[in-house]
Amino acid sequence: MAVNQTAAGNQTNPQPTASVTVPAGFTFANPSGYSTASFNLSAATTYLPNTDFSNEMLNFLWDQVGPIETGPVSTTVSPTPEPSAFPRPGLFHPQVPSYASNLSSVQLPSNFLWGVASSAYQVEGAAKDEGKGPSIWDLLTHRVPGVIADNSTGDTVAEHYYLYKQDIARLRALGVPSFSPSISWARIFPFGKGPVNAEGVAHYDSVIQTMVDNDIIPVVTLFHWDTPLALFNEYGAWSDEQIVEDFFNYAKFIISRYDDYVPVWFTINEPQYCNWQYSYYPAGQYYPAYHNITGGLEARFTCGHYTLLAHARVADWYHNVFRGKGRISFKNSGNYFEANSTAPGDQTAVQRSYDFALGWFGGPWTDGDYPQSLKDTLGSILPNFTDEEKEMIRGSCDFYAIDGYTAYFAAEIDGGLENCTSNSSYPGYPECASTFSTAPNGFPVGPAGDPDVPWLYDTPIGIRRFLQTITTQLFPSVPDIVVSEFGFAEPFEGQLSTTNQILWDLRRADYYQGFLDNILASRVEDGVNVTGVFGWAIFDNFEWFEGNSVKFGMQYVNYTSLERLPKASMFQFLDFFRQAFPSIHSSLRRGLVTPQTTLFSCKNCSPLILLSSHTFSLHGGLKIGGSLTASNSSSAAGNATMRRF
C-alpha cells in the first residue's frame, strides 16, 4: 500500500490492510496482526536520532568502516634527548640564495607568528585507539574502492598520536616557535555529540601541556575535514542544519578548556573543501543521503552554507559570551589569478574565480552575504541567509587567513560567459571561467610539483600579488593577514628509496625561499600587514585522495621505524627566520605561559563543565571515567579550575 506522508516528507504510521490485490485475479489474504507499507529510500529527508552512545554502538560504527591497521606503538612514548645540531646541507651544494637580497637586513617584529602545521587525520594514526570514533575519512579510505590513489589509509601514518612528545621536542630543538595542529572531533566526541571521551581529552590536555612546557605556541584548528561518521549516519552531517549546533557544542568544549594557552583559533580549515572534497562524498552509497543530497552542486553549497554558519556561531559566542583571550578566524583555500590578457572577458574570469573561492566565504569581510555573481548564477541552488545570520557572519573573523600555495592565469571560458551561466550542464559551470598553469607565451607558470598534484606549481611572485589583492581589492577591511599554509610536493619523492635521494629536496627548498622572500616584500614594500606564516607540513603526511605517496613534509618519515629526519627545506625555512629576527627565541615567546602555570582555568563555562565524560571501551561495558567538572563546581562566576598539571 502507499503510505500517507506529511508535507515535510515524513512517513506516518503505516495502517494495516486486509488484503493485497494483484493482477490476474489472485487475492492473497494478509494474516492478522501484520501491517504493510511501501518503502522508498530516496524519500529519506529527515534523520535518525541517535541517543545510543554505548560501546556496542561505537563498535557498530567501526564495523561500518572495517578492519583497522595497528601501528608499532600503542602507548605514549617518552621523548629521548634531541641533538644539539642536525645534519644539514654542507660543503658541496649550498642552500638556495635569497631572491630579495635588498631585504637581507630587514627584521620582522617580535610578535610575528611563524611555525609549521599539520592536521589530526593526516599524522596522528592510532585510528581506533583510546575511545576515538570513526570519521568520514576512516570510511572513505576503507570502504570506497579506488578513492585513494595509492590505496593507503590514515590508520597509522606517522603515529604522532603516540609520538607527539618527541615531535614537539624536535620542534624546540630545531627552533620552531609555533605549531598549528588540528584536534580530532571524533576523539573528543566519538559520536559527534553526546558524552565526552575522557581518554581523548586527556591526550589533548597533554599535547597542549607539552607544547607549553617546550615554549611552543599552540595555534589550533578545530576542524580539518574529519567529521565524525556518526553524524553522516544520523542526518547527513554538513548537508543538514543540525551540524551547526553539534559543531558549536564541540568547539565550545575545546575552546573553553584551552583558551588560556591558545592565542589563535581556526574554527574551520578551508571551507572551500565543500567543493573539491565534500561534494564527492558517497552519500546514498555508504551512508544515507538525507534531503536527497547525493553530491554535486547541492552538496557543495549546502555544505558551504552550514560551514560558514558553524564558524559564525562559534565566533559570536567567543567574542560576545565567552569573551575569549585570543583571536579567531578560519583558514581560506585560494590562489592568485592573473588575467590572461587585457580583454574584458579575461578580467571578468579573474573576478569570478575569486568570487567562487574566496568570495563564497567572504561574508565576514563584507555584508555577511554571498557575492551577487553566485546568486545570479546558482539561483535556488544557493541557500539564503536570514538577516540575523548575515549579521552574525559579518565581522566574525579577527584576521584573514589564507592557505595560498600557487597561482594561475584566468581567461574567458570557451563559448562565452553567458552560454555557461545560463546552462548548469555547461563544462565549467558554475565558475564559468577558464584557469590554467601556462602563461600566455606558452611557458609554465613555474616549476611543477609532484605529478599527482597537477594543480601545484612554484609561483613565488604570485603570493606577493595575492596578498595585496586580498587586502586592497577583495576585502579592504582586513586588518591583517596570516599565510596559514603554504608548501610544496617534491616531484616523485614518494618513489625514492634512500634518504640520500630524499633529504635534498631542492624544489621544495627553492619554493620556501621564494615564497618567504615575497611574503617579506609584501609586508615591507607593499605595506600589506602580514602577521604570520605556517609552512606545510611538519613532516610527511597522508595527503587525502593522493594517500601517502605524495610528500609535503619538511621532515622525512620512515613509516617502518617512525624515524623523522629534517630535509634541506626545513633548514631553508628556519634560516630565513633566523635572519629575519635573530632574537626570536627570547622575544616571540616571552610572556605566553610558564610550565608551572595552572592550566585550563575555564572562564564563563559553567553550563559546559556540567558535561559528563566517559571512557569508551570496544571490548567491554561502559566505564565511567570521571567528571570534567571542577572540584568546586558551585562557582557561579564560572572561573573554576578544570585541570591542574
N, C-alpha and C positions, 0 to 999 in steps of 0.2 A: 504494500500500500504506500501511497505518497504520504509523507509526514508534514503536518502543518508547520510553518516556520514563522517566526516573528519578523518584524521589519528589519531587524539587525542581522537576520540570517540564522538565528539560533533555533535549533530544533526543540519543539515542545515534546512533552512525554508522549511516546507513541501509544495509540489506542488499539486495543485488541480487535481483531476481525474474526468473524465466524467462519469464513472460508476464503479460499483464493481460487478465482475462476481463471482457467487457462484456455487457450484455443482448442478446437476440435471437440468441444463439448465435454471435456473431462472436468470434474469437480472433485477437489481433494479437501476433505474436512480438516480443519485445524484442531488438534487436540485441546481440550480445555486447559486453562492455566497458562497458556502461552500468548504472547503478543508478537506482532510482526512490525517491521519498519523498513524503510528504504534508506540506505546509507550512501552518502556522496562525499568522498574525501575532499573533493575540491571546494566543498561548501564550508569547510572548517575556517570560520572567520573570527572566532573568539580565541579562547585559550584554555588550557588545562591547569587549574590552580594547583600548585604544589605546596603542601603543608607537611610532607613526609621528609624529614631531614635525618633519617636514620642511617646507620651503617649499611643496612640492606639496600636502601635506595642509592647510596653512594656506590656500592658495588654494582648496582644495576647500570648506573651511568658509565662506569668503567667497562662493563661488559659491552655497552654500546660502542665503545672505542675499540676494544680488542686487546690482545696481549701487549704488554709494555716491556720494553727492554730495560734492564737494570744495569747500572754502571759499576765501575770497580770500587767505588767508595759508597758508604751508606750511612755515614755519620760525619758531623762537622770536624774538619781536620784542623788541628792547632798549627799555626804558622811556624815555619823554620826561619832562621835569620836570613834576610836578603843580603846580597853582596853590596859592598860599598861602591863598586863600579861594575859596569856591564860591558861585555864585548860589543864593539861598535865599529862603524866604518873607519878604515885606517889609512895606511900609507899609500896604497896603490890606486885608490879611487876616492876622491874627495866627495863630500856631500854636495847637494845641489846648491849653487850660489844663489844669492838673493836676486830677484828681479827688480828690486827697488833699492838700490844701493844709496840713493839720495835720502832714504828714510832710516838709514842704519843707526843714526844717533837718537831717533825718536823713542821715547819711553811711554808705555801705556800707564794710565792711572792705577793706583794701588787697588782700587775696587773693581778693576776689570776682571770678569769671571771667565775662567777657561779651564778646560779639562777634557775628559773623554766620556763616551756614552755607551750604553748597551740597553738591552731590554730583556725582561724575565724569560720569555719563552725561548729566545734565541741563545741564551747562555746558561741558564740555570740547570737544565737536566732535572734529575730526581722527579720525573713527571708525575709519579703516582704516590710519592712519599709523604709521610707526616700529615695525612689528612687532606691533602690537596684534592680538589675536584677537577674533572677534565674540563679543558677549554675547547672552543671550536677548533683550534689548531691541532689538538690531540686527535679529534675526529677526522679532520681533513687528511692528516699525514698517514693515518692508519686505515681509513675506510675508502677513500676516494681513489680509484686506480689512476695512475699517471698524473695526478695533480702536482706532485713534487718531481722536478726534473730528474733528480738522481735517486729517487725513492728513499731518501733518508728521512729521519724524524728529529724532533727535539727532545727525544726521551732522555738522552744522556748528555750530548754535546760536550761543553767544557766543564760540566759539573760545578759550575760556580755556586750552586746552592750549598754545596758542602765545602767548597774551597774558597769561599768569599774572604775569609780572614787572610789567607795567603795573597789573594788578588789585591786586597786593599793594602796590605803591607808592601806589595810590589809597587803600587802607585806612589806610596810615600817614598819608597827608596828611589824611584825614578824622578821624584819631584813634581808629580802631578797634583795640583792643589784641590781639584774638584772632580767629582764623579757623578754622572747622571744616569742612574739605573731606572728601571720601572719596577713596580710592585705587581705581583700576580694576584689579580682579583680573586681567582679561584682558590688560591692558598688561604686567603682570609675568610672568604665566604664560599665554601665548596659548592654550594647550590646557587651562588649568585646573590643570595639573601638568606635570611634565617639566622641560625646561631653562628657565632664567630669560631673559627678553628684555632684553638689555643696554641697548637704547635706552630702553625703558620705565623701567628702574631709574635710568638717568642723568637722565631727565626728573624723576622724583620726588626724586632727590638734589638737583637744582637748585631744585625747589619748596621743599623744606624749608630749604635754604640761604638762598633769597631771603626766606622768612618770617623766619628768624633775623636776617639782615642788616638787615631793616626793623623789628626789635623786635616782630614779630607772633608771638604764642604759637600754635603748631600744636596743634589738638585734632582728632585724626584718626579717621575712621570707616573700618574695614577693608572693610565690605561694605554697599553701598547698592543691593541688588537686581539688580546687573548680573552675574549668574552667567555664567561662560564657557559658550558654546554647546556646546563640545566635551563638556562633562560631561553635558549633556542627551542628546547623541547616544550617549555611552558607556554610561551607566547610569541616566539619568533625574534626575540632579542631586539635589535635595533630597527626592526620593522614595526614595532609597537610602542606606543607612548609610555607603557609601564616601565620601560628601560630607564627613563629619566629618573624616576623615584628610586629604583634599585641602585643605579649608579650613584645617585646622591647619598644614599644610605652608606654605601661602601666608602665613598670619598670622605664623607663626614667623619667616619671612624678613623681613617688613616690620618687625615689632617689634624684632627683633634689630638691624636696621640703623639704626633711627631712635629708639630708646627714650631715648637721652640728651637728645633735643631735643623730644620729645613728652610732655608731662606728663600727658595724659589720652588714653586709648584707648577708643573704642567699637568693640566687635567686630562688632556687627550693628545695622543701622538698622531699627527697627520690625519685629521678627519677626512681629508681627500681620499683616504683609503676606501671610503664607501664606493668610489668609482672603480678603481682598478683591483680591488680585492673583494669587498663585501658583495658587490653586485654579481660576482661569480660563485658565491657560496651555493651549495647544492640543496637549497630549500625544496621540500617536497620529495626529496630522494632519500636523504639520511636523517631528516628530522622534518616535522610538519611545516607546511607552507601556509602560515596564517595570513589572513586577508588576501589570499590568492597571490601573494607576492613571491614569485619564484626566481627572482633575479632581474637583471637588466635595469632599465632606467627607473622603474618604480622602486626597486630595491635601493638603487643608488641614492635617489633624492629623498626617500623616506629615511634611510639611514642617516644621511647628512642632516636632515631636519632635526631628528631626535638627538643626534650627537651634539649639535650646537646648543640645543635647549638643555641638555645634560650639563654641558660646560657652564652655561649661564646660570643654571640653578645652583651649582656649587659655588661659582664666583660670587653670586649675590649673597649667599649665606656667609661666605668667607669675609666679604667686605663689610656687610651690614649687620650681621648677627654675631658671628664668632669674633669678628674684628681681628683677623689673623695678623701675625707679626711680619710675615713675608710678602712676597709678590706672587701673583698667579696669572697664568696665561695658558694658551695651548700652542702646540707646535704645528705650523703650517708646512705642507709639502708644496713646493713650487719652484720654478726655474725661470731664468731670464729669457725673454723673447725679443729678438731683433727683427724688424721688418725686412723682408727680402728685397724690397725696393721702396721708392717713394710713392708708388701708386696707392691711391686711397684704399683699394681693396686689401692691400697688404697691411696698411696701417690698422684697418678695422680688424684684420685677422689677429694682430698682436693684442688688441684690447679684448677681443672675445676669448683669446687663450688665457688671459689674466682673469677675466670675469668668471670663467667656468672652473678655475682652480682657486685663486685667492679671493676673488670677489664673492664666490659662493659662500665663503666663511668670513667675509669682510665686515659683517654687521657690527661687530664690536667697535669698529672704527668709523662707521657711517651712521645710518639711521636705524640700525638694528634689523634691517630687512635685506632681501636678496637684490642683486642688480636687476635693472629693468630688462637687460638683454636675456637673462634667464627666464623671467616671467613671460616675455614676449615669445620666446622660442618654445618653452616647455608647456605653457598653459596649465591645464589641470594636473599634469604630472607633478608639478612643483607644489608641495604643501604651502599653506598660508600661515603666517604668524599672526597672532592677535596683537592688538596694540600693547597689551600688558607684556606679552612675550618680547616684542621688539624693544620695549623699554628696558627689560631685564638683560637682553643681549647687548644693547648699546652701552659701551663703557665697561664691559665685563672683563677686559684684559688690561693688565697694568703695563704691559710692554708687548712688542711684537716679536714673535719667534718664528724663524724660517729655517727649514731644512732645505738648503739650496745646494744642489750637487752639480748642476751642469747648465748649459744654455743651448738655445735653439734659434733657428730662423723661422719666421712665420710668413705665410702668403695666403692670398685669397684662394678658397677652395675651388677645385675644378668644377666648372659648370655654374659658378657664381653663388653668392651668399643666399639669395632669395630662393633659388631652387632647392637649396639644402634646408633652410629653416622652415620651409613650407611642407617638408616631406620627412616624417620621422624615420622612414626606411632608407633615407639617402646616406651613402657612405660618409662617415664623418659627423653625422648628427649626434648630439646637439651642438657641439662646439662650432661646427661648420667653419673650420679654419685648418689650413694645412701647416704642419710643423715638421721640421726635419733638421738633421745634423750636418748638412752640407751647405757651404757658403755659396753665394751667388756665382762665384767664379768656378764652382765645381770642386773645390778642395774641402776636406772635412774640417769641422769647426775646431778640432783639437785631437790629441792622441786618444784612441779608443780604450775603453775599459775591457773587461772580460767579455767575450762574445755572448755569454749567457745573460748579460745585462746590456743589450744593444742600445739602450737609451742613454748610456753614460759615456760622456767624453770630458776630457780635461779642458776646461774653459775658464781660466783664472780671471781674465778681464770681464767675463760675464758676471761674476759675483759682485764686482765693484759696481757695475752698471745696475745690477739688480737691486742692490741695497739702496742706491739713490732713487731708483724708480719707485720702490715700495714707499719710501719715506717722503718723497716730494710730489709724486704723481698719483699713485694709487690711494694712499692713506696718509695724507699730510698731517693728520692729528696724532700720528705715532710719536710718543716722546723719546723712545729709544728702542733699539732692535738688537736681538741676540741671534747669531747664527747657531741654532741649536743642534744642527747636524751638518756635516759635510765630510766626504770621504771618497775613496776610490777602490774599485775592484781590480787588482793587478791581473793583467791578462794571463790566462791559463795557469794561474798559481795553483789551483786545485789539482792540476795534473802533474805537478812537480813532486819529486820523491825525496829530495835531500835538503837539509837545512842550508847547505851551501848554495843551492839554487833559489831557495825561498827567501832568505833573510835580506838579500839585496833587492828590495822591491823598488826599483828605480822610478818607475812611472808614478807609483803612489807617493814617493818622496818628493818628486817634482810637483805633483798635484798639491801637496800640502804647502810647499814653499810658495808656489804661485798664488794659491788662494789666500794664504795668510798675508802675503805682501799686498795683495789687492784689497783685502779687508782693512789692513792698516792704512792704505792710501785712501780708502773710502772715508775713514774716520778723520785722517789728518788733512787731506787735500780737498775732499768733497764736503766736509762738515757733517757727515752722517754720524749720528750718535750711536755707534756700535758699542755695546757694553759687555759683550761676552761671545765666546765661541766654544763649541764642543766638537771634537773630532770623532768620527765614527769609523772604527769602533775600538774598544779597549783591547779586544783580541778577536781571533777568528770566531765566527758565529754561524748559526743556522740562518740562511738568507731566504726565508719564506719559500715561495714557489720554486726557487732555484736550489734549495736544500743546502747541503754542506759543501758543495763543490765550488761555490763562489766565495771568494775571500775578501773581506773588507778590513780585517784586523790589522792593527799596528803591532800586535804580538802574534806570533805563530803558536798554535796549539797542537800538540801531539795527542791525538784522541785516544791513543793506547796508554801512554804513560801520564797524560794530562800535564806534561811539562809546558810552560809558557816561555817563549824566547822573544825579546824585543827585536823588531825588524828595523832596517835603516830608516823607514818612515817615522818610527817613533822618535828617533833621535833628531830627525829633521824637524818634527813638530816641537819637541822640547827645546831645542836650541834656539828656535825663533823666539820663544818666550823668555828664555834666559837673557837674550839680547834686549828684548823689548822692555823688561824691567827686572834687573838683577836682584832687586830687593824683594822679590815676590814672596819668598818663603816667610819673611818676617812681617811684611805689611799686609798682604792679602788676607791672611788667616787670623790676624790678631783680633781678639775680642769676640770670636764666634762662640766658642764653648771651651770648657776645660774638662779634662777627663773625670774630675771629681764632682762635676755638676750633677744635681738630681735631674734625671731625665723624665720627660713625659708629664710635666705638670699641665693638667688638662684644664683649659680655660673655657668657661661658658658651655660646658658639655654635660651638665647633669642629666639630661634625657638620654644622652648617648651611653654614659657609663652604667646605665641600668641593663644594657645588653648582657646576655649570658655568653659564656664561651664554652666550647666543648672540645674534647679530644676525640677525634674520629679514628676508628679502627676498622679496617676492612676485614678483620678476622675474628670479630667478636662483638659483644654488646656495646652499647653506647656508654662511655665512661665520662663522668662529669669532671672536667679538668680544673675548673676554678674560675671564679668571677674575675672580670676585668675591672670591677669597681674598686675604688679606693677603700682602704680600711675604715676611713672616716667618710662614709658615703652620705652623711647627712649635711654636708657642706652646701648650703643653699646658694652660695655665691658661685659654685661651680669651679672652684680653684683647687680641686682635690688632686693630690699627688697620686698618679696612677701606677707608677713603677719606679723603683729605685735600683740602680746598679751599685 
